[in-house]
């Protein structure tokens, strides 16, 4: 609960390096609800950090929690212009993700 609250706080205090910090924590976090908070904070922060985008791209397909995956996919889709290498990952999620919410979000953000 404390780590989840800390993740939300970092996402509300935008400053250089916040996206990288959130992505690093997300990559190693074992608790799904904390990963949800980290991913949602990263999305809310809106900082297009290439290092963070690369980490999220590497992690999103293996994320087990639908809500975390939804926020991660949204973050990648919002910054496709900065990190176009995530397009194949997003297309795969759009076509095969078990969550209807993720598929619909990606249909809206990246199209068919």
Buried (B, 14 or more C-beta within 10 A) or exposed (E): EEBBEBBBEBBEEEEEEBBBBBBBBBBEBEEBBBBBBBBBBBBBBEBBBEEBBBBBBEBBBEBEBBBBBBBBBBBBBBBBEEBEEBBEBBBEBBEEBEBEEBBEBBEEBBEE
